[in-house]
Amino acid sequence: MNRRTFIASAAAAALFAPASLPAFAAPAQKLRVACTPVPSGELLKFVKPILAKQGIDLQIVEFTDFVAPNAALDAREVDANFYQHVPFLDNAVRQRRLKIEKVAPVHILPIAVYSKNLKDVKKVPQGGRVSIPNDPTNGGRALLLLQSAGLIKLRPGVGYEATPLDVVSNPKKLKFVELDAAQVPRSIRDVDLAVVNSNYALGVGLNPLKDAIFIENKESPYAVVVASRQGGEKNPKIQKLVQALTSKETKNFILKKYKGAVVPAF
């Protein structure tokens, strides 16, 4: 083939090559992240197009409980998860011997007290029923909130691992109803007080700032984090995920959408 024929053939090939499939386009890198639907799932959906521009296909895997996302991560079914605060993660690692760790904090979901009939947490009647999460860290967090509201006192130093057995002063003889965290908001009609995690409150249409009668303050140590298997913080895809979740654009989205019910931790 002479030079002129070669050039003509190359030109023809270029003319009829599909414009939508450039030869240099690299396939998107998949990144599977487990989460709960609100707000973590919503935040991941917000950053999905940001990551797409960086060549990352973010695949969001939603769960409705607090155990499965860590199990999926430890089993390598996902690359990271984004739904839990540090005390919960630390307890899960200790109890289940998981080889996962936090990568970076993103936001705080204040836990709060709700009631169908009461407007003041201190108006709870004698012998009132109070629903709280039954998992080790969120249950303790709920009891700490009730202590800060002046309803109970806990054994000194027990911290977030508190259970109802650690209540040393209970003047109103409150009765604690321990439920799966996802079921607590559905118990509001059946109890006098319900202590609900904000992600589940938002999921049933409750706004912690508008609907709660007592709320955790912004100094909470319970920042929700991106977690990965050990060493995953060095994964470039996970680094880009963290950068997107802690960007100025995401911060503005959090402030605008949740109006203080979700607090940026960056």
N, C-alpha and C positions, 0 to 999 in steps of 0.2 A: 504494500500500500504506500503510494507516494504521499508527500506531505500535504498536498492540496486535498486529496481524498480523505485523509485522516481528519483534517480540520473540518471539512464538510460533515463527516460522520459525527464528530463530537458536537457540532452545532445542532444537528438534527436531534441527537439524543437529549441535549439540553432543552430543546424546544418542546419535546414531547414528554419530558420528565414531569411527574406530578408536583405541582407547586406546593402542595400541602405537606410534602414529605421531603424536606431538605436533607441532603446526604449527611450533613454534619450534626443533625439533631440527636442529642443523647436521650435515651429513655429516662422518664422520671424515676427517681428513687423512692421506693415505698417506705413509709414510716407509719407503723400501726401504734395507735395510742388508745389505751383503755381509759374510760372516764364514767362519771355519772352524768345524767342529762343536763341538770341545771345547777350552777352556771358553767361548770367545766366544759360540758358538751357545746354550749353556746359559744364559749370563748374559742374553743378549737375550730368551730365552724367559721368564726370571724377571721382567724389567722390562716385558714386553709388556702385562700387565694394568694395570700402573702407568700406562703411557702411554695405554692405552685410556680410563682415567678422565679423561685430559686431552684427549680428542678426537683422539688420534693412533692410526692403524691401522699398527702396526709390522709390516712384511713382511720376514721373515728369509730371506735368500738364501744358502744354504750352498755352499761350495766345498771341495774337498779338496786344493788346491794353493796355493802362496804367490804365484802370478803373477796368476791370474784375478781375484781381488777388486780389485786395483788397476786392471787393465785395464777391468773393468766400471764402476768409479767414474769413470775418466778418460773413458770413452765415454758417460757419463750414463745408464747402465743402472740404476744405483743412486744413492741420495743420499749415502751415507756407507759406510765400511767399518770393521770392528773386528776386527783379527786380528794386527797386526804391531807390532813394536817400532820405535823411532825410527831406529836405524842402518839397518834394512832399508828403511824408508820413504825415508830420505835417499838411499840407494843406488839404489832404484828410480826415484826422481824424476830423479836425475842420469843414470842409464843410459838410461832410456826417455823422458826429457823430459816427464814427466807433470806436469800442472798440478793437483797435489793437495798437501795439507799436513795436519799433525797439528792436532787440535783440543784434545784433553785426554788425559792418561794415566789408565789405569784399574787395571791390575794387572801384576804381574811373574810370568812363567813361568820359574822357574829351569831352566836346561839342566843335564843330569846325565849321568853315565857309568853304563852298565848292563853286566852280564855274565851269561852263562848259568852259567859255572863258577867265576868268581873272586869272592872276598869282599873282596879288598883290591886297589885299583887298582894298587898298586906291585908286585903279584905277576904282572903281565902278563909272559909269556915273551919271550925274545929273538926278534925277528922277528915279534912278534904283529901280528895284523890288527886295525885300528881303523876302524870305519865312522863317518863324519862327514857332515853335510849338504853338498851341493855348491853351494848358493847363496852369493854373496859374503859376506854378513854373518853368516849362521849358521855357515858353515864357519869363518870367522875366530873367531867366538865359541867354537866347539868347541875350536879349537886353543889359544885363551887359557885355557880350562878345563883342558886337558891340561897346559899350562905351569904353571898354579897347583897342579896335582897333582904336579909335579916330574918329569914324564915327558919333557918336551921343553923346548927354549928357542927363542924366536922372535927374528927380527931386531929389534933395538931400534927402538921407535917405530912398528912396523907396525900395531899396534892391531887393530881388528875386521876389517880388510881382509886379514888374513893368509891365506895359502894354504900348502899343504904345501911349496911352494918357498921359503917364508920360514923354515922350520925350520933353525936353525943348529947345534943340538945335539940328537942323538937317540940317547942311549947304548944303548937297547934295540933300535935299528934297526926301529922300528915301521913297519908298512906301512899307509898310509892308503887306505881304500876310500871314495870320494866318491859319495854317492847322493842322490837327491831326498829332502828332509827327511821326507816322509811315508813313505818306504820304509825309513828307518834303523831304526825299532823292529822291523821284520820281519827285519832282518839279524842280530839278536842271537844266534840259534842258529848262525850261520855265521862269526862273528868272535869275537875274544877280548874286545874292548871295543866298545861302541856309544855314541856321544854323541848323546842324543836330546832334542829340544825337548819341554817338558812337555805341550804341547797334544796332540802325537802320542803321547806316552807314556800320558797319561790315556785317549786314544782306544782303546788296545789293552789297557787294564786294568792298566797299571803305575802305581804310586804313587811319585813321586820320593822322598818321605821314607822310605818303607819298602823300596823295591826297588833304589834306586840305590846304588852303592858310592862315589860321589863326586858332590857337588852344588855348584852355583854358590851363592855366599852372597847374603844379602839386600841387599847394597849394589849389586847389579847395576844398570847404567844402562839395561837393556833393558826399559823399561816398555812394555806393549802399549797402544796409543792408539786413540781414535776419530779417523778421518781423513775429510776431505771435500775437495771441489774448492776451489780458492782462493776465499776469501771466504765459504765455507760455515759458518764459525764464527758468522756473524751470523744464520744461519737459525734462527728460533725453534723449529722442530721438532728440529733437531740440538741446540740448547741444552737442550731438555727431555730429549732422549736422554741427554746427558752428565749432567744433574742426576739422572736416574734411576739411571744406572750408577754414580754416585759418591755415592749416598745411604747413609744408615746401614743401611737395610734390605738393600741389596745387599752392603755390607761384611759384615754378619752372615751373609748367605747364603754368601759366599765362604769365610769362616772356618769355618763349620759344615760345608759340603759338601766342601771340599778339604783341610781340616786341615793347612794350611801348604804344600801343593803348589802353590797359587796364592796370591800375596801381594798384598793391596790396595796400590795406589800412591797413595792419596788419604787 
